[in-house]
Amino acid sequence: MRPFDRVIVADWSAAGSVSPARPSANAIWLGISDSAGTETRYFRSRASAEAYLAEAVAASQGRLLIGFDFPMGYPAGFAAQVTGVPTARAVWNWLAQHLSDATDNRNTRFETAASINASLGGAGPFWGRPRSLPLPALPETKAVDYTALGLAERRQVETVVPRAQPVWKLYTTGAAGGQGLVGQPMIHRLAMLPDVAVWPFDPADARVVLAEVYPSLLARAVAADPGPIKDEAQVRLLSRALWRLSQTGRIAPLFATPGGAVTTEEGWILGAGHGPALEAALA
């Protein structure tokens, strides 16, 4: 595999309002590593972060890897139930058309999830919302019979990375599902730019590769980092580890997957099962 000249890791946010002007936790952070070193950037809105990433894609002269810490797919069967087409791309396109996400971060992730639940009978698969939000089709807590829905609660990759939160969870701590709903429309838009691949749905040999990441694979290194904001430390360390592995010809094993539905519907976490290699790259 040709090395990546630059690696960007994004810690995303599903916040419904603009983040504070002062760099803070639970906002959008980018870690950027290349031959000049590693830097981090803070963004107050998804729109401004996406604009930066789109510009980075367009301006990239070498190979660029961008990792996002939200799910890019759902358990097998979901895509066909919602869109009629059994691919993750069909879901991205559907969400890009149906989910509203304003420049001030106001978004309809809860309403969109409720409408999906209603279309599938009103009993899931999504769950989690503020108690003050009156959406009967979206349960406040997990009260879903996934077997009855013909869906799994977890993707295959989450059996390898069991600490990862289920993609259906939309609210409270670790609600990766909310980030996925607001993030996948962006993946849809970035994937339409020239020479951009989305792994593992595409081979990772394009000029620009987008992938799902899980910064907690470096939980011990992050916990030991002196930085005051965990989100900033996560993207800084993971971008550095991935860039170093790429530059030393050791990144290819991180792109291995079981195939099947993983490469059409579910997606995979880059580096799943390779936590020790990522930690060693920081030594």
N, C-alpha and C positions, 0 to 999 in steps of 0.2 A: 504494500500500500504506500502510495506517495505521501510524504509527510505533509502535515498542515503547517502553513507558515504563520497562521494566527489562530488562536482559539478564544472564543467568547462564551462565557457561561452566564446565563440569565436566571436570577432568582425573581420569579414573576409574582404578581399580586392581583387578586380579584377585588380589590378595594372599590367601594362605591363612591368615593370622593377623592379629591386630590390629596396626595400625601404631603406632610409638612415640608416647609421650605428647608428646614434644617435636616440634614441626612438622618434618617430614622430607620428603625426596624419595621418589618412588615410592609415594606415598600418594594420598589423594583431596584435591584442592584445588578450591575454587569461586571464581571471579572474579565479582563482582557490581557492575554499573554502572547508575546511574540519575542523576536530576537532582542528587542529593546528593553524587555523586562515585563513586569506585571503592574497593571493599574486597575482601579475600580471606578465606576461611575454610578451616580445615583439619579433616579428619575422619579418625578412626582406623578406621572401619568403613564398609562399604557400607550397612549397616542404618541407621546414624545419619545418613548423608548422604541416603539416600532419604527418611527421615522429615522432614528439613529441607526437601527439595525438594517433597514432598507438601504440607507446610504452606505453602510459598511459593505453590504453585499454588492452594491453597484460599483463601489470604488476598489474592491479587492483585486489586486493584481496577481496574488498567489492563491494558494489553497486556504480556505477558511472553514473552520468548524464552529457551529453555533449550537450550544446545548441549552435546552429549556427544562426547568424543573417542574413540568406539569405533564400529565398523560396526553399522548397524542392519539390514543385509540381507546376502544372499549372492548369488553369481552365479546367473543365471537357470537354473532347473531344479532347484536344490537343494531349495527349499521343497516342491515336488510330490513329489520322491523321498522326503523324510522324513515329510511330513504328509499327502500326497495332495491338498493345496490349494496352488496356485501363488501364494502371497502371503507377504510378510514377516510379516504379522500372525499367520499360522498358525504360523510358526516361533517367534515370541515366546511364543505361547500354549503350544506344545509344550515349549519350554524352561522356562517357568514351572511346568509340571507335572512335569517330569522331572529338572531340575537342582536339587540341594540347596545352599543357601547360608545358613549359620548366622549368628547375630548376632556371633560372634567371627571371622567371615570364612572359617571352614573351608567349603570348597565342593567339589563333585564335577565341576568343569569337565573335567578330564582323563578321568574315568570316563564322563561323558556323551558326550564326543567319541568315545571308544573305542566306545561302544555304537552311535553313529550310523555310524561307520566299519564296524563289524561288520554292521550292517543293510544296508549298501550293498556288501557283499562283502569287507570287511576290508582294503581297499587304499587307504584315504583316504576323504574329502578332507582331513581334519584331520591335522596332524603337529606334533610337538614336545611333549616331556614330560621330566621328570627321569629320569635313568637308573635311579634306585632304584625307580621306580614300574613294577611288572610289568603292563603293558597291551599285549599283543602286537598288538592291532588298532590301536594308535596308535603310528606310527613315531617314533623319537627325532628323526630328521632328515627333510628333505623327500625322500621316495622314492615319489612319487605320479604315476601316469599319468592326468592329468586328462582327456585325450581319451577314454581307455577308460571313464572314469566318466561321460562325457557332460556334463562341467562345465568352465567356464573357471577358470583359476587366479586370475584377477583380475576384479573388477567393472569396468564401463565407466568409472566415475569415477577408477579408479586408472590409467587411461591418461592422464587429465588431470593427476593428481597422482601421478606415478610413484614418488615417495619414500614414499608410504603403504605400509605392510606388508600382505601378503596376509591376507585374513580367516581363512585356514586355519591360520596360524601361532600356536601356543599357548604357546610357551615361549622363554625367553631374550630378549635386548634387542629392544624394539619389537614384542612379541607382542600386537598389537591383537586377534587372534582370541580370546585368553583373556578380555580385557575385554569383547568382544562377547558371549561366552557368558554371563558373569555379569551383563552390563548389559541385555541384551534382555528378560529377565523383568521388570526394573524398568520398562522402556518399556511393556511390556504392562500393568502395574498403573497407571502414571501416565496412560496413554492412556484408561483407563476412568473417569477423573475428569471432572466436567462441563466442557464447553467447552474440551477439550484436543485439538489436532490434532498429528499427527506428519507432518512434511514430509519427503520429497515425496509420501508416500503419501496425504496429505490436502492440500487447499489451505491456504496459510499465512494464513488470514484469521480464525482463531479467537482467542479471548481469550488463550489460552496455546498457544504453538507449540514443539514439541520438534523438534530437528534434530541431525544429525551434523555435527561440526566437526573441523577438523584444525589445531591450534595452530601446527604447523610452517609454515603459510602465512606466519607472522610470524617466521620463523627469524632473520632479520637483526636485527629489533628486539629479540627475546629475547636474542640473543647480546650485544647492546650494553647490555642492562639491567643495572644494578648490583646487583639483588637476588641474594641468595646461593643461592636454590633455583629452578632452572629451571622446575619445575612451577608454582610460585606466579607467576612472571613471565608464563608463557604464558597462564594464565587471566585474569590481571589485564589484560594488554595486549589480548587478543582480545575480552574482554567490552567493554572501552572502545572499541575500534575499531568493533565491531558497533553499539554504542549510538550512537556519534557518526554513523555512516552512516545509521542509522535516523532520528535526530533531524533530519538535514539532507536527508532525502528521497532518499538515494542507495543504499538497501539493496536495492531491488527487483531490480536486475540479478543480485544474488547468488543469487536464488531460481530462476533459469532452469535448466532441465534438458533433456536430449534427449527425455524422455518414454519411452514403451514400458515395457520391463521395469524401468527405473529407478524408475518410479512405482508399481510393483506388488510387485517382489521385491528389487531390488538396493539401492535408496536412492541418495543422493547427498551429497557433502560441501558444506555451505553455504559459498559463497565460492570453490569450486574454479575456478581460472582467473582469479580476481580478487585475487590477492595484492597487486598494486600499489595497488589501491583501499583495501585494508585498511591497508597501510603508510601511505598518504597520510592516512588518518583519524587517525593518531597524531601527525602533524606539528603 
